[in-house]
Amino acid sequence: MSTDQIGADRRRLLSLVAVILVATAAAFAFWHWSDADNATRRAKGRWADARNRPVPVVAEAARTGKIHVYVTGLGTVTPRNTVTVRTQVNGQLTRVAFQEGQMVHAGDLLAEIDPRPYQVQLLQAEGALARDRALLENARVDLKRYKTLYHQDSGSQQQWDTQKALVEQYEGAVKTDQGQIESAKLQLTYCHITSPISGRVGLRQVDPGNYVQTSDTTGLVVITEVRPIYVVFTLPADDLPAVLKQMRAGEQLPVEAFGRYQKTLLATGSLLTLDNQIDPTTGTIRLKALFQNEDEGLFPNQFVNARLLVRTLEDATVIPTAAVQRGVPGTYVYVVGEDQKVSARPVKLGTTEGELAAVDSGVKPGELVVVDGADKLREGAKVKLRTRKRGVQGAQTTVAGEARGGPQGQGRHRSRAE
């Protein structure tokens, strides 16, 4: 075989191999393109199915109810009366008749001071009175005798006048002695120290056996009246017109005292009065509320959050705050239509916080608003209503609403819906 023939066979073999490789590559490309196209069509189909599938949500109907508008301020529990019991006589403290922290009533015995020195003073004053009374009686007898002698021209005018002055002198001495007796009796009364008010006694300041004096500044014990008790709190001056309007109308405004985190209700009372001027440095005014405090939920000098009811919004449209969404357009809610499709509707909120909110416009009573599952919704999406699990968010409860202060409920105004 010649060299030319061998070269021709080799070229034919290479051409055949090249054709086979090109056909294989073309077949692989066609298969890969077909598979990717099928995957895309399947993904689009699944996306379309998911898009058309109803979104499970929880919805509640807007309703008509009352919204109680509150203003809140930081306050301090203040006793009606606080008394530091001090001795009014000097002497040795012989007895303490109270237990630290106990409740006492006005007139209860608290302590006793050794009365013997004052008993001696009383005895001396009584003796002086008996002596001066005897002198007075004798002087009166002499005065009567001198008067008779004078009218019989047997005595002088001067002698009669001198005797009258002596009688008056003894009368003054008797009155002085009587005053000394009353003073000694009063000192004996002061030896028995009684409670001037009803309240709770504090820690004992002096132990029995000590010599106490009227100049002591610490006193024996401090008594604080805790039933009833006051709460003095401050409000911004901007809230004053609303409070004055209700007070001038003769309304008794309820006040609630809450703990530090405004979750625990400590006591309920009523507004008593307000201060006569606004503090120019803080722009606030002080108010005083009265609490009966029968269960002693309030303690003197305790810091509380006072919540004052200033007005009630009647027939307000109320929705759960969970239904309120916030975005670029502002506040809006998803309303479920009769075709089970949702529409985003802007709303204007009134007093709101907690689980309920008053809606001034945008939603009517009876319309369903989405309260759970709104994060998966879009305009016109089809929904499937499901029942809310009890205990997750619970039923309607007393809440606090904001009139201003931002969407996070940091305003001073609060509300409760019924």
C-alpha positions as CSV (number, residue, x, y, z in Angstrom):
1,M,0.0,0.0,0.0
2,S,1.3,3.3,-1.0
3,T,2.0,6.2,1.3
4,D,-0.8,8.3,-0.4
5,Q,-3.4,5.7,0.2
6,I,-2.4,5.4,3.9
7,G,-2.7,9.2,4.3
8,A,-6.2,9.2,2.7
9,D,-7.4,6.5,5.1
10,R,-6.1,8.4,8.1
11,R,-7.9,11.6,6.9
12,R,-11.2,9.7,6.4
13,L,-10.8,8.2,10.0
14,L,-10.2,11.6,11.6
15,S,-13.2,13.1,9.7
16,L,-15.4,10.3,11.0
17,V,-14.2,10.8,14.6
18,A,-14.9,14.5,14.3
19,V,-18.4,13.9,13.0
20,I,-19.1,11.6,15.8
21,L,-17.8,14.1,18.4
22,V,-19.9,16.9,17.0
23,A,-23.0,14.8,16.9
24,T,-22.5,13.7,20.5
25,A,-22.0,17.3,21.7
26,A,-25.1,18.4,19.8
27,A,-27.1,15.6,21.4
28,F,-25.9,16.5,24.9
29,A,-26.7,20.2,24.4
30,F,-30.2,19.4,23.1
31,W,-30.8,17.1,26.1
32,H,-29.5,19.7,28.6
33,W,-31.6,22.5,27.1
34,S,-34.7,20.4,27.2
35,D,-34.2,19.4,30.8
36,A,-33.6,23.0,32.0
37,D,-36.6,24.2,30.0
38,N,-38.7,21.5,31.7
39,A,-37.4,22.5,35.2
40,T,-38.2,26.1,34.5
41,R,-41.7,25.2,33.4
42,R,-42.2,23.1,36.5
43,A,-40.9,25.9,38.8
44,K,-43.2,28.3,37.1
45,G,-46.0,26.0,37.6
46,R,-45.3,25.5,41.2
47,W,-45.0,29.2,41.8
48,A,-48.3,29.8,40.0
49,D,-49.9,27.2,42.1
50,A,-48.5,28.7,45.3
51,R,-49.6,32.1,44.2
52,N,-53.1,31.0,43.6
53,R,-53.3,28.9,46.8
54,P,-55.3,30.6,49.6
55,V,-53.2,32.0,52.4
56,P,-54.3,30.8,55.9
57,V,-55.0,33.9,58.1
58,V,-56.8,34.8,61.3
59,A,-59.3,37.6,61.0
60,E,-61.6,39.5,63.4
61,A,-64.5,41.8,62.9
62,A,-64.2,45.4,63.7
63,R,-66.8,46.3,66.3
64,T,-68.3,49.3,68.1
65,G,-67.3,49.9,71.7
66,K,-66.1,52.3,74.3
67,I,-62.6,53.6,74.6
68,H,-61.6,55.1,78.0
69,V,-58.8,57.7,77.5
70,Y,-56.3,58.0,80.3
71,V,-53.4,60.2,81.0
72,T,-50.5,58.8,83.1
73,G,-47.8,60.3,85.3
74,L,-45.2,59.2,87.8
75,G,-46.3,59.6,91.3
76,T,-45.3,59.1,94.9
77,V,-47.4,57.5,97.7
78,T,-47.8,60.1,100.4
79,P,-49.4,59.5,103.8
80,R,-52.3,61.6,105.0
81,N,-50.5,62.2,108.3
82,T,-47.1,61.4,109.6
83,V,-46.3,62.0,113.3
84,T,-43.0,61.8,115.1
85,V,-44.0,60.9,118.7
86,R,-41.8,62.8,121.2
87,T,-42.0,63.1,124.9
88,Q,-43.4,66.3,126.4
89,V,-41.8,65.7,129.8
90,N,-38.4,64.7,131.0
91,G,-38.0,61.3,132.7
92,Q,-37.0,57.7,132.5
93,L,-38.7,55.6,129.9
94,T,-40.2,52.7,131.9
95,R,-42.3,50.9,129.3
96,V,-42.9,50.6,125.6
97,A,-46.4,49.3,124.8
98,F,-46.3,48.8,121.1
99,Q,-44.7,46.3,118.6
100,E,-42.7,47.6,115.8
101,G,-44.8,47.7,112.6
102,Q,-48.2,47.2,114.2
103,M,-51.3,49.2,113.5
104,V,-52.5,51.5,116.3
105,H,-55.5,53.6,116.8
106,A,-55.7,57.2,118.1
107,G,-55.5,57.1,121.9
108,D,-53.7,53.8,122.2
109,L,-51.0,53.7,124.8
110,L,-47.5,53.8,123.3
111,A,-45.1,54.3,126.2
112,E,-44.8,55.3,129.8
113,I,-42.4,57.6,131.6
114,D,-41.7,57.4,135.4
115,P,-44.5,59.5,136.9
116,R,-43.2,59.7,140.5
117,P,-41.4,63.1,140.2
118,Y,-44.6,64.6,138.9
119,Q,-46.7,62.9,141.5
120,V,-44.6,64.7,144.1
121,Q,-45.1,68.0,142.4
122,L,-48.8,67.4,142.4
123,L,-48.8,66.7,146.1
124,Q,-46.8,69.9,146.8
125,A,-49.2,71.9,144.8
126,E,-52.2,70.5,146.6
127,G,-50.6,71.3,150.0
128,A,-49.9,74.9,148.9
129,L,-53.5,75.2,147.8
130,A,-54.8,74.0,151.2
131,R,-52.6,76.5,153.0
132,D,-53.6,79.5,150.8
133,R,-57.2,78.6,151.1
134,A,-57.0,78.6,154.9
135,L,-55.3,82.0,154.8
136,L,-57.9,83.3,152.4
137,E,-60.8,82.2,154.7
138,N,-59.1,83.9,157.6
139,A,-58.6,87.1,155.6
140,R,-62.2,87.1,154.6
141,V,-63.3,86.8,158.2
142,D,-61.1,89.7,159.2
143,L,-62.4,91.7,156.3
144,K,-65.9,91.2,157.4
145,R,-64.9,92.3,161.0
146,Y,-63.1,95.4,159.8
147,K,-66.1,96.3,157.6
148,T,-68.4,96.2,160.6
149,L,-66.0,98.3,162.7
150,Y,-65.7,100.8,160.0
151,H,-69.5,101.3,159.8
152,Q,-69.7,101.6,163.6
153,D,-66.9,104.2,163.4
154,S,-64.7,101.9,165.5
155,G,-62.2,101.2,162.7
156,S,-60.4,103.2,160.0
157,Q,-60.9,103.2,156.2
158,Q,-57.3,102.4,155.7
159,Q,-57.5,99.2,157.8
160,W,-60.5,98.1,155.8
161,D,-58.8,98.8,152.5
162,T,-55.7,97.0,153.6
163,Q,-57.7,93.9,154.5
164,K,-59.5,93.9,151.2
165,A,-56.1,93.9,149.4
166,L,-54.9,91.0,151.5
167,V,-58.0,89.0,150.6
168,E,-57.4,89.6,146.9
169,Q,-53.8,88.6,147.4
170,Y,-54.8,85.3,148.9
171,E,-57.4,84.8,146.1
172,G,-54.6,85.2,143.6
173,A,-52.4,82.7,145.5
174,V,-55.2,80.1,145.5
175,K,-55.6,80.5,141.7
176,T,-51.9,80.1,141.3
177,D,-52.0,76.9,143.4
178,Q,-54.9,75.6,141.3
179,G,-52.8,76.2,138.2
180,Q,-49.9,74.4,139.7
181,I,-52.1,71.4,140.4
182,E,-53.5,71.4,136.9
183,S,-49.9,71.6,135.6
184,A,-48.8,68.7,137.7
185,K,-51.8,66.7,136.6
186,L,-51.0,67.5,132.9
187,Q,-47.4,66.4,133.5
188,L,-48.7,63.1,134.9
189,T,-50.9,62.8,131.8
190,Y,-47.8,63.3,129.6
191,C,-46.1,60.4,131.4
192,H,-48.6,58.2,129.5
193,I,-47.7,58.7,125.8
194,T,-50.6,57.8,123.5
195,S,-51.0,57.7,119.8
196,P,-52.3,61.0,118.3
197,I,-53.5,59.3,115.1
198,S,-54.4,55.9,113.7
199,G,-51.7,54.3,111.6
200,R,-48.7,52.0,111.4
201,V,-45.8,52.5,113.8
202,G,-42.3,52.4,112.6
203,L,-39.1,51.2,114.2
204,R,-38.5,52.0,117.8
205,Q,-36.0,54.8,118.4
206,V,-35.6,54.6,122.1
207,D,-35.4,51.5,124.4
208,P,-36.9,51.3,127.9
209,G,-34.6,52.5,130.7
210,N,-33.3,55.5,128.7
211,Y,-33.8,59.0,130.0
212,V,-35.8,60.9,127.5
213,Q,-36.1,64.7,127.2
214,T,-38.3,67.2,125.4
215,S,-35.2,68.4,123.5
216,D,-34.7,65.0,121.8
217,T,-35.1,65.4,118.0
218,T,-35.4,61.7,117.1
219,G,-38.5,61.0,119.1
220,L,-39.7,57.7,120.3
221,V,-41.3,56.4,117.1
222,V,-42.9,57.6,113.9
223,I,-46.5,56.8,113.1
224,T,-47.8,56.9,109.5
225,E,-51.4,56.9,108.5
226,V,-51.8,54.5,105.6
227,R,-55.6,54.0,105.4
228,P,-56.6,56.1,103.5
229,I,-53.5,57.4,101.7
230,Y,-52.6,59.9,99.0
231,V,-50.8,59.6,95.7
232,V,-49.2,62.8,94.4
233,F,-48.3,62.6,90.7
234,T,-47.5,65.0,87.9
235,L,-49.0,65.5,84.5
236,P,-47.9,67.7,81.5
237,A,-49.5,71.1,81.4
238,D,-51.0,70.1,78.0
239,D,-53.3,67.6,79.8
240,L,-54.6,70.1,82.3
241,P,-57.5,71.5,80.2
242,A,-59.0,68.0,79.8
243,V,-58.8,67.4,83.5
244,L,-60.2,70.8,84.5
245,K,-63.1,70.3,82.1
246,Q,-64.2,67.1,83.9
247,M,-63.6,68.6,87.3
248,R,-65.7,71.7,86.6
249,A,-68.5,69.4,85.3
250,G,-68.5,67.8,88.8
251,E,-67.2,64.4,87.6
252,Q,-65.3,62.2,90.0
253,L,-62.3,61.0,88.0
254,P,-61.0,57.5,88.8
255,V,-57.3,57.1,89.3
256,E,-55.4,53.7,89.1
257,A,-52.0,53.1,90.6
258,F,-49.8,50.6,88.8
259,G,-46.4,49.2,89.6
260,R,-43.1,50.1,88.0
261,Y,-43.8,48.3,84.7
262,Q,-47.5,49.3,84.5
263,K,-48.6,45.7,84.6
264,T,-49.7,45.2,88.2
265,L,-52.7,47.2,89.4
266,L,-52.0,48.2,93.0
267,A,-55.0,50.2,94.0
268,T,-57.9,52.2,92.7
269,G,-58.9,55.7,94.0
270,S,-60.2,59.0,92.8
271,L,-58.8,62.4,92.0
272,L,-59.0,64.7,95.0
273,T,-57.4,68.0,93.9
274,L,-54.7,69.6,91.9
275,D,-52.0,72.2,92.6
276,N,-52.6,75.9,92.0
277,Q,-49.7,76.5,89.7
278,I,-47.7,74.8,87.0
279,D,-44.0,74.2,87.6
280,P,-42.2,76.4,85.0
281,T,-39.0,74.3,85.1
282,T,-40.7,71.1,84.0
283,G,-44.0,72.2,82.5
284,T,-46.0,69.9,84.7
285,I,-48.6,70.2,87.4
286,R,-49.1,68.1,90.5
287,L,-52.3,66.3,91.3
288,K,-53.4,64.5,94.4
289,A,-55.5,61.3,94.4
290,L,-57.1,59.6,97.4
291,F,-57.0,55.8,97.9
292,Q,-58.8,53.9,100.6
293,N,-55.9,51.4,100.6
294,E,-57.8,48.9,102.7
295,D,-55.5,46.0,101.6
296,E,-52.5,48.3,102.1
297,G,-51.3,47.8,98.5
298,L,-49.8,51.2,98.6
299,F,-46.9,52.0,100.9
300,P,-45.6,55.4,101.9
301,N,-43.0,56.9,99.7
302,Q,-43.5,54.2,97.1
303,F,-43.1,55.2,93.4
304,V,-46.1,54.3,91.2
305,N,-47.5,55.0,87.8
306,A,-50.8,56.9,88.2
307,R,-53.4,56.5,85.4
308,L,-56.2,59.1,85.4
309,L,-59.4,58.6,83.3
310,V,-60.2,61.9,81.6
311,R,-62.8,61.0,79.1
312,T,-64.7,58.1,77.4
313,L,-65.1,57.8,73.6
314,E,-68.6,56.4,73.0
315,D,-69.4,54.2,70.0
316,A,-65.8,54.0,68.7
317,T,-64.8,51.6,66.0
318,V,-62.4,49.1,67.7
319,I,-60.0,46.6,66.0
320,P,-57.2,44.5,67.4
321,T,-53.8,46.3,67.3
322,A,-52.3,43.1,65.7
323,A,-54.3,44.0,62.6
324,V,-52.5,47.4,62.2
325,Q,-49.7,47.4,59.6
326,R,-47.2,50.2,59.1
327,G,-45.4,51.0,55.9
328,V,-44.4,53.8,53.5
329,P,-48.1,54.9,53.0
330,G,-48.6,55.0,56.8
331,T,-50.9,52.8,58.8
332,Y,-53.1,50.3,57.0
333,V,-55.0,47.0,57.5
334,Y,-55.9,44.1,55.3
335,V,-59.6,43.8,55.0
336,V,-61.2,40.5,53.9
337,G,-63.8,40.9,51.3
338,E,-66.8,38.7,50.5
339,D,-64.8,36.9,47.8
340,Q,-62.2,35.9,50.4
341,K,-59.7,38.3,48.9
342,V,-57.9,40.9,50.9
343,S,-57.3,44.6,50.1
344,A,-54.9,46.9,51.9
345,R,-56.8,49.8,53.3
346,P,-55.3,52.9,54.9
347,V,-56.7,53.7,58.4
348,K,-56.5,56.6,60.8
349,L,-55.9,55.5,64.3
350,G,-57.1,57.1,67.4
351,T,-56.3,56.0,70.9
352,T,-54.5,52.7,70.8
353,E,-52.1,50.4,72.6
354,G,-52.1,46.8,73.8
355,E,-54.6,44.6,72.1
356,L,-57.2,47.1,70.9
357,A,-57.2,50.3,68.9
358,A,-59.8,52.9,68.0
359,V,-60.1,53.6,64.3
360,D,-61.2,57.1,63.3
361,S,-61.6,56.2,59.6
362,G,-60.9,53.5,57.1
363,V,-62.8,50.5,58.6
364,K,-66.4,50.1,59.4
365,P,-67.9,47.9,62.2
366,G,-68.5,44.4,61.0
367,E,-65.6,44.3,58.5
368,L,-63.1,41.5,58.9
369,V,-59.5,42.6,59.4
370,V,-56.5,40.2,59.3
371,V,-54.8,39.9,62.7
372,D,-52.4,37.0,62.0
373,G,-50.7,36.0,58.8
374,A,-50.5,39.5,57.3
375,D,-46.8,39.2,56.5
376,K,-47.6,36.7,53.7
377,L,-50.3,38.8,52.1
378,R,-50.4,41.1,49.1
379,E,-53.1,43.2,47.5
380,G,-55.8,41.0,46.1
381,A,-54.4,37.7,47.7
382,K,-57.0,35.0,48.4
383,V,-57.1,33.9,52.0
384,K,-58.5,31.0,54.0
385,L,-59.8,31.9,57.4
386,R,-58.7,29.9,60.4
387,T,-59.6,30.0,64.1
388,R,-57.2,31.7,66.5
389,K,-55.9,29.5,69.2
390,R,-57.1,30.5,72.6
391,G,-54.3,31.6,75.0
392,V,-52.0,32.9,72.3
393,Q,-53.3,36.4,72.4
394,G,-56.4,35.8,74.4
395,A,-59.6,37.7,74.4
396,Q,-60.1,41.4,74.7
397,T,-58.5,42.9,77.8
398,T,-58.1,46.2,79.4
399,V,-55.4,48.1,77.5
400,A,-53.7,51.5,77.5
401,G,-53.9,53.6,74.4
402,E,-51.7,56.3,72.9
403,A,-52.9,59.7,71.8
404,R,-49.5,60.8,70.8
405,G,-46.0,59.6,71.3
406,G,-45.2,57.3,68.4
407,P,-46.4,53.9,67.1
408,Q,-44.7,51.9,69.8
409,G,-47.3,53.1,72.4
410,Q,-44.9,55.4,74.3
411,G,-47.4,58.2,74.5
412,R,-48.9,59.4,77.8
413,H,-52.5,58.8,76.8
414,R,-53.9,55.4,77.5
415,S,-57.2,53.7,76.8
416,R,-59.3,50.7,77.7
417,A,-61.9,49.2,75.4
418,E,-65.1,47.5,76.6
